[in-house]
Amino acid sequence: GDNLNMPFVGQLLRGGGAFFIRRTFRGNGLYTTVFKEYLYSILSRNTPLEYFIEGGRSRTGRLLPPKTGMLAMTVHSHLRGRSKPIVFLPTYIGYERLMEGSTYVGEMQGKPKESESIVGILKTLRKIERIFGKVHVNFGEPVFLDDMLKKHGADKIKIEKNDDPIPSEVSDAVNSSAHAILENINRAVVINPVSLLSLILLATPKHTLDEEICIKQLDAYRNLVAALPYDARTQVTPLSGKEIIAYGLKLKLIKRIKHVLGDIIAIEDNQAVLLTYFRNNILHAFVLPSLIAALVEHNGSIRRGDLINVIRTLYPFLKAELFLKWQDDELKDQICAYVEALIKAKLISEDAEGNLESPAPNSEDHNQLVVLAAPVMQSLERYYMTLALITQRGSGNISTRQVEELSHLVGQRLSVLYEFNSPEFFDKALFQSFIKVLTQQGYIRNYEDNAIVFDENFQNVAQYANLVLDDVTLQMLQHITTFSDEELKEALDAVAAQQAKRRLKRKKK
């Protein structure tokens, strides 16, 4: 973006082949036309291009919903005059520490984004001597544009002029390509030592674990992804559980607390929020076994068929949030494969009647199952929170926009009151994604004034929460989402005032 076009830095980036664009082209037809012509010129010469389809840096470690502007203009240029076939090469980039981690957390909690500057770059030089671990780069399955166009019946379409609109079939191909790229980035995930440590330690109540148990849990996770890798392109750290702990200590992300009854591994002070970024990097690779573990552990015993039905209901929401790769017809086989892997690992068992059972409470296997069940919980809590908000107001009495704003506000409050400050509860995009899938699945409809209308099928979805969340959590979520009319108006007025203030600041700049 233009924000990086600073003295010296701008010239350096241009020398490397970069070109600068505005974050939005809205309201400037001339700028749009000139840029599209420039892009057409580049592609006509078969010049490789690199851009980031998310349109910005993720503050949470999850992939962001795609911004399809550059993608659409690329496709538009291709249809104006095909040269060579276009292929999108999804690229996964994973870190073990972040320079700007504390800044990310601040922005998620509402602090204004700091503008890039030469002074800011010079300040970061102080951090260079610190140990930042490794950067992992992995390439996903290529996405061929012509295949996507053919799939949507757009392969014969020809665009003549710069300002010709994109037909609906091409728009569908653009959206499909965007999601395929993101799914293929996730397929190429690198499960590094820091992300594994984060996944396990953040799943414990005080972010601490007996060292021997932590080693066993790390090895169990590695064995699970080795036996059932998320994808053929997924890479997993070769380090053992013991070596992973030594590596985390070297990076100063965790600490060892000496104790006569056995050493304890704990997350370093003020690092818990930052480590959510690395946990979220690999969450998609563990979310399905985590959901299986949560259902079995919470219920003690559950029929395999019931487990599959519940997961099928919840899966579209998790798929949209985490860009999961499995289609509906692949889901049953994948669930059964994970069930067999968990049985083999002795984390669950199956009786003669096909019921899946949790290990004895307080046993080592049961404690491992509880830790494995934790990663999916925050997603389920957010879902139930939004469902409770809609149900509490009643059909036709609250708009989509109001639900998004309220979910965001309640999520912030929930995070501060009941959790450590987890960035997921500050991410409005996650709530928007959930409401979008509710609409696509037919659970809710938009009526006049964008009001949300629903029937008993919608309320049945909320009932599935009883199969995963405990009574204390359900009561807490029910309590925090109960508003009187006056409280609702006051909250929404406060949000509107805050947004107006931000718009005014941007205009002054």
C-alpha positions as CSV (number, residue, x, y, z in Angstrom):
1,G,0.0,0.0,0.0
2,D,0.9,3.7,-0.2
3,N,1.7,3.6,3.5
4,L,5.0,1.9,2.7
5,N,6.0,4.5,0.1
6,M,8.4,6.3,2.5
7,P,11.6,8.1,1.7
8,F,14.5,5.6,1.0
9,V,12.2,2.6,1.8
10,G,10.0,3.4,-1.2
11,Q,12.9,3.6,-3.6
12,L,14.4,0.4,-2.2
13,L,11.1,-1.5,-2.7
14,R,10.6,-0.1,-6.2
15,G,14.1,-1.3,-7.1
16,G,13.0,-4.8,-6.1
17,G,10.0,-4.6,-8.4
18,A,7.3,-3.4,-6.1
19,F,4.6,-1.0,-7.1
20,F,2.4,0.9,-4.6
21,I,-1.4,1.0,-4.6
22,R,-4.1,2.6,-2.5
23,R,-6.0,0.5,0.0
24,T,-9.3,1.3,-1.7
25,F,-10.1,2.5,-5.2
26,R,-13.6,3.5,-4.3
27,G,-14.8,6.8,-5.7
28,N,-11.9,7.3,-8.1
29,G,-12.7,5.9,-11.6
30,L,-9.6,7.4,-13.2
31,Y,-7.2,5.7,-10.7
32,T,-9.0,2.4,-11.2
33,T,-8.8,2.6,-15.0
34,V,-5.1,3.5,-15.0
35,F,-4.2,0.8,-12.6
36,K,-6.2,-1.9,-14.5
37,E,-4.3,-0.9,-17.7
38,Y,-1.0,-1.1,-15.8
39,L,-1.9,-4.6,-14.6
40,Y,-3.0,-5.7,-18.1
41,S,0.4,-4.4,-19.4
42,I,2.3,-6.5,-16.8
43,L,0.4,-9.7,-17.4
44,S,0.6,-9.3,-21.2
45,R,4.4,-9.5,-20.8
46,N,4.0,-12.7,-18.7
47,T,5.6,-11.0,-15.7
48,P,5.2,-13.0,-12.4
49,L,3.2,-11.1,-9.7
50,E,3.1,-11.5,-5.9
51,Y,0.3,-10.2,-3.8
52,F,-1.3,-11.0,-0.5
53,I,-4.9,-12.1,-1.0
54,E,-5.9,-11.3,2.6
55,G,-5.3,-7.6,1.9
56,G,-3.5,-7.0,5.2
57,R,-1.6,-8.6,8.1
58,S,-3.5,-11.0,10.3
59,R,-3.5,-9.9,13.9
60,T,-4.8,-13.2,15.2
61,G,-2.7,-15.8,13.3
62,R,-5.7,-17.0,11.4
63,L,-6.2,-16.5,7.7
64,L,-8.3,-13.5,7.0
65,P,-11.4,-13.5,4.6
66,P,-10.1,-12.9,1.1
67,K,-10.1,-9.4,-0.5
68,T,-10.7,-10.2,-4.1
69,G,-10.0,-6.8,-5.7
70,M,-6.5,-7.7,-7.1
71,L,-7.6,-11.2,-8.0
72,A,-10.6,-9.9,-9.9
73,M,-8.5,-7.3,-11.8
74,T,-6.0,-10.1,-12.6
75,V,-8.8,-12.3,-14.0
76,H,-10.2,-9.2,-15.9
77,S,-6.8,-8.6,-17.5
78,H,-6.5,-12.3,-18.4
79,L,-9.8,-12.3,-20.2
80,R,-9.0,-9.2,-22.2
81,G,-6.1,-10.9,-23.9
82,R,-4.9,-14.3,-22.9
83,S,-1.1,-14.8,-23.1
84,K,0.1,-17.7,-21.0
85,P,-2.2,-19.6,-18.6
86,I,-2.3,-18.1,-15.1
87,V,-1.6,-20.2,-12.1
88,F,-1.9,-19.0,-8.5
89,L,0.8,-20.5,-6.2
90,P,-0.4,-20.4,-2.5
91,T,2.4,-19.8,-0.1
92,Y,2.5,-20.4,3.6
93,I,4.8,-18.3,5.7
94,G,5.0,-19.2,9.4
95,Y,7.0,-17.6,12.2
96,E,8.2,-18.6,15.7
97,R,8.3,-15.1,17.1
98,L,6.9,-11.7,16.0
99,M,8.6,-8.3,16.2
100,E,5.3,-6.5,16.1
101,G,3.3,-9.0,18.4
102,S,2.5,-6.5,21.1
103,T,1.3,-3.9,18.5
104,Y,-1.0,-6.5,17.0
105,V,-2.6,-7.2,20.4
106,G,-3.1,-3.5,21.0
107,E,-4.8,-3.0,17.6
108,M,-7.1,-6.0,18.3
109,Q,-8.2,-4.3,21.5
110,G,-9.1,-1.1,19.8
111,K,-5.9,1.0,19.8
112,P,-5.4,2.9,16.5
113,K,-3.0,1.4,14.0
114,E,0.4,3.2,14.1
115,S,1.5,4.6,10.7
116,E,4.7,3.2,9.2
117,S,7.6,5.6,9.4
118,I,11.4,5.8,9.1
119,V,11.6,6.4,12.9
120,G,9.5,3.3,13.5
121,I,11.9,1.2,11.4
122,L,14.9,2.6,13.3
123,K,13.3,1.8,16.6
124,T,12.9,-1.9,15.6
125,L,16.7,-2.1,15.0
126,R,17.0,-2.5,18.8
127,K,15.2,-5.9,18.5
128,I,17.5,-7.3,15.9
129,E,19.9,-8.9,18.5
130,R,17.1,-10.9,20.0
131,I,16.4,-14.5,19.0
132,F,13.4,-14.8,16.7
133,G,13.7,-18.5,15.7
134,K,13.1,-19.6,12.2
135,V,10.8,-18.5,9.4
136,H,9.1,-21.4,7.6
137,V,8.0,-21.1,3.9
138,N,6.0,-23.9,2.2
139,F,4.2,-24.0,-1.1
140,G,0.6,-25.2,-1.5
141,E,-1.2,-27.0,-4.4
142,P,-1.3,-24.6,-7.4
143,V,-4.7,-23.2,-8.4
144,F,-5.1,-23.0,-12.2
145,L,-7.3,-20.1,-13.3
146,D,-8.5,-21.7,-16.6
147,D,-9.8,-24.7,-14.6
148,M,-11.7,-22.4,-12.3
149,L,-13.2,-20.5,-15.2
150,K,-14.2,-23.7,-16.9
151,K,-15.8,-25.0,-13.7
152,H,-18.1,-21.9,-13.6
153,G,-18.8,-21.8,-17.3
154,A,-16.7,-18.7,-17.8
155,D,-13.9,-20.2,-20.0
156,K,-15.3,-18.8,-23.2
157,I,-16.0,-15.3,-22.0
158,K,-14.0,-12.5,-23.6
159,I,-13.6,-9.0,-22.2
160,E,-12.9,-6.3,-24.8
161,K,-12.3,-3.1,-22.9
162,N,-10.7,-1.8,-19.7
163,D,-14.1,-0.7,-18.2
164,D,-16.1,-3.8,-19.2
165,P,-17.9,-5.2,-16.2
166,I,-17.1,-8.7,-15.0
167,P,-20.0,-11.2,-15.7
168,S,-21.5,-13.1,-12.8
169,E,-19.9,-16.4,-13.9
170,V,-16.4,-14.8,-13.8
171,S,-17.2,-13.3,-10.3
172,D,-18.1,-16.8,-9.1
173,A,-14.8,-18.1,-10.5
174,V,-12.9,-15.3,-8.7
175,N,-14.5,-16.2,-5.4
176,S,-13.9,-19.9,-5.8
177,S,-10.2,-19.2,-6.7
178,A,-9.8,-17.0,-3.6
179,H,-11.2,-19.7,-1.3
180,A,-9.1,-22.4,-3.0
181,I,-6.0,-20.3,-2.6
182,L,-6.6,-19.9,1.2
183,E,-7.5,-23.5,1.7
184,N,-4.3,-24.5,-0.1
185,I,-2.2,-22.1,2.0
186,N,-3.6,-24.0,5.1
187,R,-2.8,-27.3,3.5
188,A,0.8,-26.2,3.3
189,V,0.9,-25.4,7.1
190,V,4.2,-25.9,8.9
191,I,3.6,-27.2,12.5
192,N,6.6,-25.8,14.2
193,P,7.8,-26.2,17.8
194,V,6.4,-22.9,19.0
195,S,2.9,-23.5,17.5
196,L,2.7,-26.9,19.1
197,L,3.8,-25.6,22.5
198,S,1.3,-22.8,22.2
199,L,-1.6,-25.1,21.3
200,I,-0.9,-27.3,24.4
201,L,0.0,-24.7,27.1
202,L,-2.8,-22.3,26.2
203,A,-5.3,-25.2,26.6
204,T,-4.5,-25.5,30.3
205,P,-6.2,-23.3,32.9
206,K,-3.1,-21.5,34.2
207,H,-0.9,-22.1,31.1
208,T,1.3,-24.4,33.0
209,L,1.9,-28.2,32.8
210,D,4.0,-30.8,34.6
211,E,7.1,-31.2,32.4
212,E,6.8,-34.9,31.9
213,I,3.1,-34.6,31.0
214,C,3.9,-31.7,28.6
215,I,6.5,-33.9,26.9
216,K,3.9,-36.7,26.5
217,Q,1.3,-34.3,25.2
218,L,3.7,-32.9,22.6
219,D,4.7,-36.3,21.5
220,A,1.0,-37.4,21.3
221,Y,0.2,-34.4,19.1
222,R,3.2,-35.1,16.8
223,N,2.2,-38.8,16.6
224,L,-1.4,-37.8,15.7
225,V,-0.4,-35.5,12.8
226,A,2.3,-38.0,11.6
227,A,-0.3,-40.8,11.5
228,L,-3.0,-38.5,10.0
229,P,-1.4,-35.4,8.5
230,Y,-3.7,-32.6,7.6
231,D,-2.4,-32.7,4.0
232,A,0.4,-34.3,2.0
233,R,2.1,-30.9,1.9
234,T,1.9,-30.3,5.7
235,Q,5.3,-30.2,7.4
236,V,5.7,-31.2,11.0
237,T,8.7,-30.4,13.3
238,P,11.1,-33.3,13.6
239,L,11.9,-32.4,17.2
240,S,10.7,-34.6,20.1
241,G,8.7,-33.3,23.0
242,K,11.8,-32.9,25.1
243,E,13.6,-31.0,22.3
244,I,10.6,-28.8,21.7
245,I,10.6,-27.7,25.4
246,A,14.4,-26.9,25.2
247,Y,13.7,-24.9,22.0
248,G,10.9,-22.9,23.7
249,L,13.2,-22.1,26.6
250,K,15.9,-20.9,24.2
251,L,13.4,-18.5,22.6
252,K,12.3,-17.3,26.1
253,L,8.7,-18.1,25.4
254,I,8.3,-20.5,28.2
255,K,10.0,-21.0,31.6
256,R,10.9,-24.0,33.7
257,I,9.8,-23.8,37.4
258,K,11.9,-26.1,39.5
259,H,10.0,-28.2,42.0
260,V,10.9,-31.2,44.2
261,L,8.0,-33.2,42.9
262,G,8.8,-32.5,39.3
263,D,9.5,-29.5,37.2
264,I,6.7,-27.4,35.8
265,I,6.7,-25.7,32.3
266,A,4.9,-22.4,32.2
267,I,4.4,-19.7,29.6
268,E,6.7,-16.7,30.2
269,D,5.0,-13.6,31.8
270,N,3.1,-11.5,29.3
271,Q,3.6,-14.0,26.5
272,A,0.2,-15.8,26.6
273,V,-1.7,-13.4,24.4
274,L,1.1,-13.3,21.9
275,L,1.3,-17.1,21.7
276,T,-2.4,-17.3,20.6
277,Y,-1.0,-16.1,17.2
278,F,1.1,-19.2,16.8
279,R,-1.6,-21.5,18.1
280,N,-4.1,-20.1,15.6
281,N,-1.6,-20.7,12.8
282,I,-2.1,-24.5,13.2
283,L,-5.6,-24.6,14.7
284,H,-7.2,-25.8,11.5
285,A,-5.0,-28.9,11.5
286,F,-6.3,-30.0,15.0
287,V,-9.8,-28.6,15.1
288,L,-11.6,-31.8,13.9
289,P,-9.8,-34.2,16.5
290,S,-10.3,-31.4,19.0
291,L,-14.1,-31.4,18.4
292,I,-14.2,-35.2,18.6
293,A,-12.4,-35.0,21.9
294,A,-14.7,-32.3,23.2
295,L,-17.8,-34.3,22.4
296,V,-16.6,-37.6,23.9
297,E,-15.1,-36.0,27.0
298,H,-18.1,-33.8,27.8
299,N,-20.6,-36.6,27.4
300,G,-18.6,-39.4,28.8
301,S,-20.1,-41.7,26.2
302,I,-21.6,-40.9,22.8
303,R,-22.8,-43.0,19.9
304,R,-20.6,-42.7,16.8
305,G,-23.6,-41.8,14.6
306,D,-24.6,-39.0,17.0
307,L,-21.0,-37.7,17.0
308,I,-20.9,-37.6,13.2
309,N,-24.3,-35.8,13.0
310,V,-23.3,-33.1,15.5
311,I,-20.0,-32.5,13.7
312,R,-21.8,-32.3,10.4
313,T,-24.0,-29.5,11.8
314,L,-21.1,-27.5,13.2
315,Y,-18.6,-28.1,10.4
316,P,-19.8,-25.4,7.9
317,F,-19.1,-22.8,10.5
318,L,-15.6,-24.1,11.3
319,K,-14.9,-24.6,7.6
320,A,-15.8,-20.9,6.9
321,E,-13.8,-19.6,9.9
322,L,-10.6,-21.7,9.4
323,F,-10.7,-22.4,5.6
324,L,-10.8,-26.2,6.1
325,K,-10.2,-28.4,3.1
326,W,-12.8,-31.2,3.5
327,Q,-16.0,-31.2,1.5
328,D,-19.3,-32.5,3.1
329,D,-19.0,-35.9,1.3
330,E,-15.5,-36.4,2.7
331,L,-16.3,-35.5,6.3
332,K,-17.6,-38.8,7.6
333,D,-14.5,-40.8,6.5
334,Q,-12.3,-38.1,8.0
335,I,-14.1,-38.2,11.3
336,C,-13.9,-42.0,11.5
337,A,-10.2,-41.9,10.7
338,Y,-9.6,-39.4,13.5
339,V,-11.7,-41.6,15.9
340,E,-9.6,-44.6,15.1
341,A,-6.4,-42.6,15.6
342,L,-7.7,-41.5,19.1
343,I,-8.7,-45.0,20.0
344,K,-5.2,-46.2,19.0
345,A,-3.7,-43.5,21.1
346,K,-5.9,-44.7,24.0
347,L,-7.4,-41.2,24.4
348,I,-10.9,-42.7,23.8
349,S,-12.3,-46.2,23.6
350,E,-15.2,-47.9,21.9
351,D,-17.6,-50.5,23.5
352,A,-19.3,-53.4,21.8
353,E,-22.3,-51.3,20.9
354,G,-20.3,-48.7,19.1
355,N,-20.4,-46.0,21.8
356,L,-17.3,-43.9,22.1
357,E,-16.2,-43.5,25.7
358,S,-13.9,-41.1,27.6
359,P,-11.1,-42.5,29.9
360,A,-11.6,-42.6,33.6
361,P,-11.7,-39.1,35.2
362,N,-8.4,-37.7,36.4
363,S,-6.4,-40.4,34.7
364,E,-3.4,-39.4,32.5
365,D,-5.3,-40.3,29.3
366,H,-8.3,-38.3,30.4
367,N,-6.2,-35.2,31.2
368,Q,-4.6,-35.5,27.7
369,L,-8.1,-35.7,26.2
370,V,-9.2,-32.6,28.0
371,V,-6.2,-30.6,26.6
372,L,-6.9,-31.9,23.1
373,A,-10.6,-30.8,23.5
374,A,-9.7,-27.2,24.4
375,P,-8.6,-25.6,21.1
376,V,-12.1,-25.8,19.5
377,M,-13.9,-24.4,22.6
378,Q,-13.4,-20.7,21.9
379,S,-15.0,-21.1,18.5
380,L,-18.0,-22.9,20.0
381,E,-18.3,-20.3,22.8
382,R,-18.4,-17.5,20.2
383,Y,-21.0,-19.4,18.2
384,Y,-23.3,-20.0,21.2
385,M,-22.8,-16.4,22.3
386,T,-24.1,-15.1,18.9
387,L,-26.9,-17.6,18.8
388,A,-28.0,-16.6,22.4
389,L,-28.0,-12.9,21.4
390,I,-30.3,-13.5,18.4
391,T,-32.6,-15.9,20.3
392,Q,-32.9,-13.5,23.3
393,R,-34.1,-10.6,21.1
394,G,-36.6,-12.8,19.2
395,S,-37.3,-13.3,15.5
396,G,-37.5,-10.0,13.5
397,N,-36.3,-7.8,16.4
398,I,-32.6,-7.3,15.7
399,S,-30.6,-6.6,12.5
400,T,-27.5,-8.4,11.2
401,R,-25.4,-5.3,11.8
402,Q,-26.6,-5.0,15.4
403,V,-25.8,-8.6,16.1
404,E,-22.3,-8.2,14.6
405,E,-21.7,-5.1,16.8
406,L,-23.1,-6.7,19.9
407,S,-21.3,-9.9,19.4
408,H,-18.0,-8.0,19.1
409,L,-18.8,-5.9,22.3
410,V,-19.9,-9.0,24.3
411,G,-16.9,-10.9,23.1
412,Q,-14.6,-8.2,24.4
413,R,-16.3,-8.2,27.8
414,L,-16.2,-12.1,27.9
415,S,-12.5,-12.1,27.1
416,V,-11.7,-9.6,29.9
417,L,-14.0,-11.1,32.5
418,Y,-13.7,-14.9,32.0
419,E,-10.6,-15.5,29.8
420,F,-7.2,-14.0,29.4
421,N,-7.3,-11.3,26.6
422,S,-7.7,-13.7,23.6
423,P,-7.6,-11.7,20.3
424,E,-10.3,-14.0,18.8
425,F,-13.0,-12.3,20.9
426,F,-11.9,-8.9,19.4
427,D,-12.1,-10.0,15.8
428,K,-15.3,-8.7,14.2
429,A,-14.6,-10.7,11.0
430,L,-15.2,-14.0,12.9
431,F,-18.7,-12.9,14.0
432,Q,-19.5,-11.7,10.4
433,S,-18.4,-15.0,9.0
434,F,-20.6,-17.0,11.4
435,I,-23.7,-14.9,10.6
436,K,-23.0,-15.3,6.9
437,V,-22.9,-19.1,7.2
438,L,-26.1,-19.1,9.3
439,T,-27.8,-17.3,6.4
440,Q,-26.2,-19.6,3.7
441,Q,-27.3,-22.7,5.7
442,G,-30.9,-21.4,5.9
443,Y,-31.0,-21.0,9.7
444,I,-31.8,-17.3,9.5
445,R,-33.2,-14.9,6.9
446,N,-33.0,-11.2,6.5
447,Y,-36.3,-9.4,6.5
448,E,-37.3,-5.7,6.2
449,D,-34.6,-3.3,7.6
450,N,-32.2,-6.2,7.5
451,A,-33.9,-7.8,10.6
452,I,-33.0,-11.4,11.3
453,V,-35.9,-13.8,11.1
454,F,-35.7,-17.4,12.3
455,D,-37.8,-20.5,13.2
456,E,-37.4,-23.5,15.5
457,N,-34.7,-25.0,13.3
458,F,-32.4,-22.1,14.3
459,Q,-33.1,-22.8,18.0
460,N,-32.2,-26.5,17.5
461,V,-28.7,-25.5,16.4
462,A,-28.2,-23.8,19.8
463,Q,-29.2,-27.0,21.5
464,Y,-26.1,-28.7,20.2
465,A,-24.1,-26.5,22.6
466,N,-25.4,-28.7,25.4
467,L,-23.4,-31.6,23.9
468,V,-20.1,-29.7,24.1
469,L,-20.2,-26.8,26.7
470,D,-20.6,-27.4,30.4
471,D,-23.5,-25.9,32.4
472,V,-21.3,-23.2,34.1
473,T,-20.1,-21.9,30.7
474,L,-23.7,-22.0,29.2
475,Q,-25.1,-20.1,32.2
476,M,-22.3,-17.5,31.9
477,L,-22.8,-17.0,28.2
478,Q,-26.6,-16.8,28.7
479,H,-26.1,-14.2,31.4
480,I,-23.6,-12.0,29.5
481,T,-25.9,-11.9,26.4
482,T,-29.1,-10.8,28.2
483,F,-29.9,-7.2,27.4
484,S,-32.8,-4.9,28.3
485,D,-34.1,-2.6,25.5
486,E,-32.4,0.3,27.2
487,E,-29.1,-1.4,27.6
488,L,-29.2,-2.5,23.9
489,K,-29.9,1.0,22.7
490,E,-27.1,2.4,25.0
491,A,-24.6,-0.1,23.7
492,L,-25.4,0.5,20.0
493,D,-25.3,4.3,20.5
494,A,-21.9,4.0,22.1
495,V,-20.6,1.9,19.1
496,A,-22.0,4.4,16.6
497,A,-20.4,7.3,18.5
498,Q,-17.0,5.5,18.5
499,Q,-17.2,4.8,14.8
500,A,-18.1,8.4,14.0
501,K,-15.1,9.6,16.0
502,R,-12.8,7.3,14.1
503,R,-14.2,8.5,10.7
504,L,-13.6,12.1,11.8
505,K,-10.0,11.3,12.7
506,R,-9.4,9.7,9.4
507,K,-10.8,12.8,7.5
508,K,-8.5,15.1,9.5
509,K,-5.5,13.0,8.5
